[in-house]
Amino acid sequence: MISYTVALDQFEIFILILMRMASFIFAAPFFNTANMPRRLRVGLAFFISIMIYMLHPNMTVEYNGIIEYAVLVVMESCVGLLLGAVSSFCVQIIQFAGKIIDMDIGISMAQIMDPTTRVQVGIMGNFYYYMVMLLLIVSGMHQYLIAAIVETYNVIPIGGVQFHTAVYTTIIGFMADYFVIGFRIALPVFAATLLLNCILAIIAKVAPQMNMFVVGMQLKIFVGIFVIMFTVVMLPAVSNFIYNEMQTVIATLVRGMSAGA
C-alpha cells in the first residue's frame, strides 16, 4: 500500500527545488533569450530538478500550513531570480558599453530590434553583445551557470534561505561597478572621439569657413569604426573579465543568502 502522506511530502520538496531552478533558468543569460523555446527551458528545469532531488534524498523542510509553504515557494523563486538576474546583468554590461560607443560616434539614433532579447539596441552594442556572448559560451558560461545553481542546494538548503546584509551590499557594489566596467570597455573609442573633437574645435577656429558639423559627423563614424577594428582583439580579455565578475558576484550572493553568513 502506498503511503499518500510520504509521497505528498516528497512532492512538495520537489516543487520547491523546481521553483528555484525554473526561476533561475528563465532569468539567466543564454537561457532567457527568445530563440530558446519555452518548452525546452521548462524541460531543462524539470530534468535538472529531478537530478537534484535524486542527489539529495534526505532533504527535508519544515512548515506549518499553506501560508508558510507559499512563503517558502516565494523565497525559493527569489533565490533563483536574484542569481539569474545578476548573472544576466553581468552580460548586459557589454550592451551598456556599446550604447556609449554609439553615442560617441554619432549612430545612437540607429536602433534595431533584437528578437532574442526583445529590446531596442544600438548597432555597436548588438555587435559587442553577440561577440562577447559567443566567447562566453565557448568558455563554458552555460555550464558554469548550471553547476552554480546546482551547488547552491549544498550551501542554501530548501527552506534555509536567509537574506543577510551582504546581499544588499553586493548588489549595490555591483551596480556601481556596472557603470565603471562599461565605461572602461568603451574607453578607447571615447578617448579617440574626444581627441577628434578637440582637433575639430581647433580647425574650426583656424578655418571658420569650413563646416565642421558636416565634416565631423563622417569623421566620428570613420574614426570610431577604425578604433573598433583595432580594439576588437581585446574582446577575449573583456569576456574573461565579465566571466570572472559573474563568478565573484554569484559566489558572494550565495554566501550572503546562506545560513552561515
C-alpha positions in Angstrom: 0.0 0.0 0.0 1.4 3.4 -1.0 1.7 6.0 1.8 0.0 9.1 0.4 1.4 11.3 3.1 5.0 10.4 2.4 4.5 10.9 -1.4 2.9 14.3 -0.8 5.8 15.4 1.4 8.4 14.4 -1.2 6.3 16.1 -4.0 6.3 19.3 -2.0 10.1 19.2 -1.7 10.4 18.6 -5.4 8.2 21.6 -6.1 10.5 23.8 -4.0 13.5 22.5 -5.9 11.8 23.1 -9.2 10.8 26.7 -8.3 14.4 27.7 -7.7 15.7 26.0 -10.8 12.9 27.3 -13.1 13.2 30.9 -11.9 16.9 30.8 -12.4 16.8 29.4 -16.0 14.1 31.9 -17.0 16.3 34.8 -15.8 19.9 33.6 -16.5 21.7 34.7 -19.7 21.8 32.4 -22.7 18.7 30.6 -21.3 16.4 33.7 -21.2 16.7 34.5 -24.9 13.6 34.3 -27.1 15.3 31.9 -29.5 15.3 29.2 -26.8 11.9 27.6 -26.8 9.9 27.8 -23.6 9.3 24.1 -23.6 13.0 23.4 -23.7 13.5 25.7 -20.7 10.7 24.0 -18.8 12.0 20.6 -19.7 15.6 21.5 -18.7 14.5 22.9 -15.4 12.4 19.8 -14.7 15.2 17.4 -15.7 17.8 19.2 -13.5 15.3 19.3 -10.6 14.9 15.5 -10.8 18.7 15.1 -10.7 19.0 17.4 -7.7 16.2 15.6 -6.0 18.0 12.3 -6.5 21.3 13.7 -5.3 19.7 14.9 -2.1 17.4 12.1 -1.0 17.4 13.2 2.7 16.3 16.8 2.0 13.6 17.9 4.4 11.6 21.1 5.0 9.5 22.2 7.9 6.5 24.5 7.7 3.1 24.9 9.3 0.2 25.5 7.0 -0.3 26.5 3.4 0.8 30.1 4.1 4.3 29.1 5.3 4.6 26.8 2.3 3.7 29.6 0.0 6.3 31.8 1.6 8.9 29.1 1.0 7.9 28.9 -2.6 8.3 32.7 -3.0 11.7 32.6 -1.2 13.0 29.8 -3.4 11.8 31.7 -6.5 13.6 34.9 -5.2 16.8 32.9 -4.9 16.7 31.7 -8.5 15.6 35.1 -9.9 18.2 37.0 -8.0 21.1 34.8 -9.1 19.8 34.7 -12.7 19.2 38.4 -12.9 22.6 39.3 -11.5 24.4 37.0 -13.9 22.3 38.5 -16.7 23.3 42.0 -15.7 26.9 40.9 -15.9 26.4 40.2 -19.6 24.4 43.3 -20.2 27.4 45.4 -19.3 28.7 44.9 -22.8 25.4 46.4 -24.2 25.9 49.4 -21.9 29.4 49.9 -23.3 28.0 49.6 -26.8 25.5 52.4 -26.2 28.3 54.6 -25.0 30.2 53.9 -28.2 27.1 54.5 -30.3 26.7 57.9 -28.7 30.3 58.8 -29.2 30.5 58.0 -32.9 27.1 59.5 -33.6 24.9 56.5 -34.5 22.9 56.2 -31.3 19.7 57.0 -33.3 20.2 53.9 -35.4 18.4 51.5 -33.1 17.4 47.9 -34.2 15.0 45.5 -32.6 16.8 42.4 -31.3 14.4 39.5 -31.5 16.4 37.4 -28.9 16.3 40.0 -26.1 13.1 41.8 -27.3 14.6 45.3 -26.7 15.8 48.1 -28.9 19.6 48.0 -29.1 22.3 50.0 -30.9 24.4 48.7 -33.7 27.7 48.5 -31.9 26.0 47.4 -28.7 24.5 44.4 -30.6 27.8 43.7 -32.3 29.7 43.7 -29.0 27.0 41.7 -27.2 27.0 38.8 -29.6 30.7 38.7 -29.9 31.1 38.5 -26.1 28.3 36.1 -25.7 29.9 33.8 -28.3 33.2 33.9 -26.4 31.4 33.3 -23.1 29.5 30.3 -24.4 32.8 28.9 -25.8 34.3 29.4 -22.4 31.6 27.3 -20.8 29.4 30.0 -19.2 26.2 28.0 -19.6 27.9 25.0 -17.9 29.1 27.2 -15.1 25.6 28.7 -14.5 24.0 25.2 -14.2 26.8 24.0 -11.9 26.5 27.1 -9.8 22.7 26.8 -9.3 23.1 23.1 -8.5 25.8 23.8 -6.0 23.5 26.3 -4.2 21.5 23.4 -2.8 24.5 22.4 -0.8 25.1 25.9 0.6 21.4 27.1 0.7 19.2 24.1 1.6 15.5 24.1 0.8 13.8 26.4 3.3 17.1 27.7 4.7 17.3 31.0 2.7 18.3 34.0 4.8 18.9 37.4 3.3 21.8 39.0 5.1 23.1 42.5 4.6 25.9 41.1 2.4 23.2 40.6 -0.3 22.3 44.2 -0.4 25.9 45.5 -0.3 26.9 43.1 -3.0 24.1 44.3 -5.3 24.8 48.0 -4.6 28.5 47.4 -5.2 27.9 45.6 -8.4 25.6 48.3 -9.8 28.4 50.8 -9.1 30.9 48.6 -10.9 28.4 48.1 -13.7 28.9 51.7 -15.0 32.7 51.7 -14.3 33.3 48.4 -16.2 31.0 49.5 -19.1 32.9 52.8 -19.4 36.3 51.1 -19.3 35.2 48.9 -22.2 34.2 51.9 -24.3 37.2 54.0 -23.2 39.3 53.6 -26.4 36.5 54.8 -28.6 35.6 57.6 -26.1 39.3 58.8 -26.0 39.6 58.8 -29.8 36.4 60.7 -30.3 37.4 63.2 -27.6 40.7 63.8 -29.2 38.9 64.2 -32.6 36.5 66.8 -31.1 39.5 68.8 -29.8 41.1 68.7 -33.2 37.9 69.7 -35.0 37.4 72.6 -32.5 40.9 73.9 -33.3 40.3 73.6 -37.0 37.0 75.4 -36.6 38.8 78.4 -35.0 41.7 78.3 -37.6 39.4 77.9 -40.7 35.9 79.1 -39.7 34.7 78.9 -43.3 34.7 75.1 -43.0 31.5 73.4 -41.9 32.8 71.3 -39.0 29.3 69.9 -38.3 29.1 68.1 -41.6 32.8 67.1 -41.7 32.7 65.9 -38.0 29.8 63.5 -38.4 31.6 61.4 -41.1 35.0 61.7 -39.3 33.5 60.4 -36.0 32.0 57.4 -37.6 35.2 56.7 -39.6 37.5 57.1 -36.5 35.1 55.1 -34.3 35.0 52.1 -36.7 38.7 52.4 -37.2 39.4 52.2 -33.4 36.8 49.3 -33.0 38.7 47.3 -35.7 41.9 47.6 -33.7 40.4 47.1 -30.3 38.2 44.1 -31.2 41.2 41.8 -30.3 40.5 42.9 -26.7 37.1 41.2 -26.6 38.5 37.9 -25.3 40.0 39.7 -22.3 36.7 41.6 -21.9 34.7 38.3 -21.9 37.2 36.8 -19.4 36.8 39.8 -17.1 33.0 39.6 -17.3 33.1 35.8 -16.7 35.2 36.3 -13.5 33.0 39.1 -12.4 30.0 36.9 -12.8 31.6 34.1 -10.7 32.6 36.6 -8.0 29.1 38.2 -7.7 27.3 34.8 -7.7 29.6 33.4 -5.1 29.2 36.5 -2.9 25.4 36.4 -3.2 25.2 32.7 -2.4 27.3 33.3 0.8 25.0 36.2 1.7 21.9 34.0 1.4 23.3 31.1 3.3 22.6 30.4 6.9 26.2 30.5 7.9 26.9 34.0 6.5 
